[in-house]
Amino acid sequence: MSATVVDSHRRPRCGDGLVSRRARPAGATGRWGAIRHDWQPQEIRAIHDTPLLELVFQAARVHRQHHDPKEVQVCKLISIKTGGCPEDCAYCSQSSRYETGVDAQPMLDRETVLGIAQRAKEHGVSRVCMGAAWREVRDNAQFERVLEMVQAVKAMGLEVCCTLGMLTEAQARRLEAAGLHAYNHNLDTSEDHYKRIITTRTYQDRLQTLRNVRKTSVTLCTGGILGLGETVRDRVALLQTLAALNPHPESVPINILSKVPGTPLGDQADVPFDETLRMIATARIVLPASIVRLSAGRARLSLTEQALCFMAGANSIFSSETGSMLTQAVPSPDYAADQQMLTMLGLKPREPLRAK
């Protein structure tokens, strides 16, 4: 990553001189909203530091150029293999290295997964993501079961996403043949900050998995987490890395750290809402055609705060029948609450996309 961005460990102020004239709306007509892969750190930083309401307004304009602003995709995460992960991700409740109260469990059977997916579909969910607490995919009987689950959930008329850890090109092609729509593999943060969060795999390992997936027709789902002790510079660098991918990721989750007692990041300070909103709006402008997913940590946000996130370009949420995402350590609003929220805001659940 380039070192030309002004580093900062403080929260940025709108009037601190970091907003360039050419990044302000008066000079942005016809520029913001274009698909670009050459964003420079100082350009992204200038957008990020635009006065907040102006930033949201400009992000909303870009959003309307590329998306139906009335649609929000409702997604469901299913932990098909919980706990026991050998990695040391400092935020994760499923790492075997930390005492978090999340124990290793056997893989769910096919019928259980299909039942969860069917109930999700009945509540307006159009995308089901199956996650396994693995470091990497292994060519064994468990992977064969995952492939069967992908086929079966797809046959229900749902988009299917998987997040299974590192993946070879051959494994990506097998998932493609099974009908997988998307593969999730988050970068989490900037390359510079990454080594402070995870030591059991490298940033380049993550990028290689993304490259392996890109050799297939499976779409990419990759984003980051706010609240890992990163600076604004790190957030900008993450967005620059995502924007440099060609094509852009079809899906970009923006997660807010769910603090898990027992993990190294269990006592982190909360992420102020304005910082979350800035990141969503900036992601929308820099990655205009991507689905920006308001992901982990949404349970912390009020209805008004979520509405501002939708205005700024978020157009996907994760919902639940259990009040949690992958594990009980990460709360999630339930189906009924989300249906009520979307109705109140005049939004509608998006239908599944047709397979390519």
N, C-alpha and C positions, 0 to 999 in steps of 0.2 A: 504493500500500500504506500501511496505517496505520503511524504511527511510535510506537505505544504499547508495542511490545515492547521489553524490555530488551535492548540490543545487547550482543554479547559476541564478543571475538576469542579467548577461551580455551575450552577444552573444559568443558562444564557438569558440575557435580558434583551428585549426587543430593540431597545434604543442604545445598545452598547457599541454601535459603530461597525458591527459585523455584517450588516445587511447591505449587499452591494446594490448600486442603482440598477444595473442591468437585470438583477433578479427580482426587482419590484414589479408589481403588476403593470405599471405604465410602460415598461420596456419589454414585457413578456408576451404581448399579444402575438399569437401565431407561433410562439416558441414552446411554451409549456403545452404538453399533450402529445408531442411527437415521440415516437419510439426511438430512443437513442441508446447506444452502447458505449459512448465516449464521455460520459459524465465525469467531470473533474471534482475532486473533493471540495474545493472552494465553492464551486457552483451548488453542490448539494447542501453545503453548510449555509450558504446564503439563503437558499430556499427554506431550510429548517428554521432559520432565525428570523424569517419574515414575521411582522406583528401577527399575533395568533389568529385573530378573527379574519384578517386579510388572507392568511395562509389557508384557513379552512375554506374560505370563499373560492380561492383559486383552485384548490384541490377539488372542490365540488364541481367547478366548471370542467376540469379535466375528466372527472368521473363520468360526467354526462356525455362527454365526447365518445367514450369507449364502452359504457355500460348502461343498462336500464336502471335508473336510480331508485325504482320502486321494488327491485328484486334483491333479496338477500338469500343466499344459499344456506340452508340448515344442514349441519353435518353431525354425525355421531361417531365417537371414538369407542372402539371395543378393544379392551386389553385381552388378547387371546392367549398371552403367556406373560403372567405377572411376576415381577420380582426376580432376585437372584442374578442380576446383571453384573458381570465382572468389571465393568468400567467404573471410573471414579468421577463422573460428571458431578460437579460440586453442588448442583441444585436438585439432584434426582432422588426421589423416594425409593426407586427400585434398585439402587446400587447395593450390592452385597457387602460393600465396604462400610456402610453406615447403619446405625440402629434407628430405623424410622418407623417401625411397627408394620412395615409392609413385608410380608414373608413370601418366599418363593412358592409358587403354585404351579400345578401341572397345566398343560395347554388345554384350553376349552375344547369340547367336542363340537363337531360340525352342527349338530342339531341345536345346541345352545346358542351358537353364533347366529344361525339362521333365525332363531326365535327373536333374538335381540334386534336383528336387522329388520325383520318383518314388523315388529312393534314400532321401530323407528320410522319406517316408511309410512305407517298409518298415522304418524304424528307430523308429517310434512318433511321428513328428512329425505334428501335426494342423494346424499353421499355418505358412505360408510367407510371409515378408516380402521383397519385392523393393525394393532401394534403388538409387538413382541419384545420383551426385555432381553434382547440379544445384542452382543457386540457386532456380530456379523451373521449372515445367512450361511448355513451349512447344508450341503447336499445330502440330506438324510430324510428319514420318514416324517419328521415334523415339517420340513419344507414341502413335502408331498401333500401333507394335510392342508397347509396354507394354500397351495395351488387349487386344491379341491374347493376350499372355502371361497376363494376368489371367483371361481367359475359359478358356484351356487348363488352367491350374493349378486353377481352381475345378472344372472338369469332372472332375478327378482325385479329387474329394471332400474337398478341403482348404480350410480358411479361407485367404483371400488378403489380405495387407496390403501396402501400398506406402508408401515414404517417398521422395518425389521433390522436396522443397522446397516453395516457395510454390505455391498452387493457387487458381485462380479458381472461382467457383461453377459456371460452365459446364463446366469441366474435372472438377470433383467429380461433376457429374451424369453425365458420360460414363464415369467410373470406376464409378459406381453401376450404370449400364446394363450395363457389362461384367461385373458380378458381384463387385466389390470388397467385401470384408467390413469392412476397417478401413483407416484412413489414419493413419500415424505422423507426428507433427510435434511434436517435443519443445520445451518452453519452456526447458529447460536449467537455469535458476536463477531467482532473483527478478528483478523488473523493475529494481530499483536496481542489482543487480550485473551484470546482462546487458550493459550498455554497456562494461564492463571486459573482456568476453569476446568480443563480436562488435560490429563497427561497420558492417558492410555490409548489415544489415537491422535493423529495430527490433523491439522486443517487441510492439508493436501490429501489425506485419506478421504475426508468428506467430499472434497471437490472431485476426487476420482470416482466416487460413487455416483455423483451427479453426471459426470461425463459418461459413465457406463449406461446410465438410464437414458441419456440423450441419444444413444445409438439405436434406440427402439422408438416406437410410437407412444410409449408411456409418457405422460406429462410429468413435469417436475413440480413438487411442492417443497419449498425451502425458504426459511425465514430466520427469525431470531428471537431472543428473549431480552426484555428490558428488566434491569434491576440486578444485574450480575456484578455490579461494582464498576461498570464501564463508564467511560466519559462520552461526551457528545461526539468527540472525534471518532471513537470506536463505532458509534451508531452510524455515523456518516460513512465510515469505511465499509461497514457491512452492506449498506445500501449500494455503495459503489461496486462492490464485488458482485452483488446480485444483478445490478444493471449491466455489468460487463459481460454477463452470460448471454450468448446469442444462439437461440432466441432467449428472451427473458423467461424466468420461471412462470408457468401459467398460474401458480398459486404461491402466495407469500404470507405465511402466518406471522402475526405480530403477537408474541406472548408477553405477559407480565408475570414476573417471577411469583410463583406460589411458594412462600417460604415454608420449608419442611423442617421441623425440629429434628435434630440429629445429623443434618447435612452441614457442610461447611458454610453454606449461605443461609442457614436457618434464621439468622438474626439480622439480615440485611434490612436497611431502611426501605420503607414503602416508596414506590415510584409515584411522584406527583402526577395527577391526571393530566395537567397541561403538557407534560413531557410525552405521555402516551399519545395524546392527540396530535402533537407535533410529528411524532414518528409515523403515525398513520397517514397524515396529510402529505408528508414528504415522500413516503413510499408511493402514495397514489400518483404524485406528480412525476417521480423518477421512473416508476414502473406502471405506466398508465393503463396498459391492457391487462395486467395481472389481476387475479382475484386477491384482494387483501383480506386476510382472515383474522378477525378479532377472536383470539384463541384463549389460551390459559390466562387466568387472572380476570376474566370478564365478570366473574361473580362479585368482584370488589366494586364494580362500577354501578352507579345509579342509572335509572332509566334515562334521565336527562344526559348523563355522560355518554351512554351508549348511543343515544340519538345524535350527539355531536360527532361521534366516531363514524356513524353511517353517513352523515353529511360530509365528512372529510374524505370519504372514499372507501371505508370498510364495507364489504358486501358479502360477508360470510360469517357465520357463528357456529360454535359447537354447542349442542344441546344434549340433554341426558334424561334418562328415566330414573337414575339412581342418585342424582345430585352431585355427581363427580364426573371427571373426565376419564383418564386412564385408571387412576386409583383414587381412594378416598382422600388422599393428601392434596388433591387438586379439585376444589369445588367447581361445580358448573350449575347454572340455572337449569330447571327442568323444562320438559316439553310444554306444559301448560303455561308456565310463566312466559316462555318465549313466544308462544302463539299469541298470548294476550298483548305482549309488547309490540310485536309486529303489526297486529291489528290496530292498536292504538296509534302507531306511527304511520299508518297507511302503507305499510310494506307488505310484500307477499313472498312466500317461499319460492325459490327458483326450482324449476324442473331439472332433472338430470340432463347433462349434455349427451348428445348422440356420440357413440363411439366412432373414432376415426376409421 
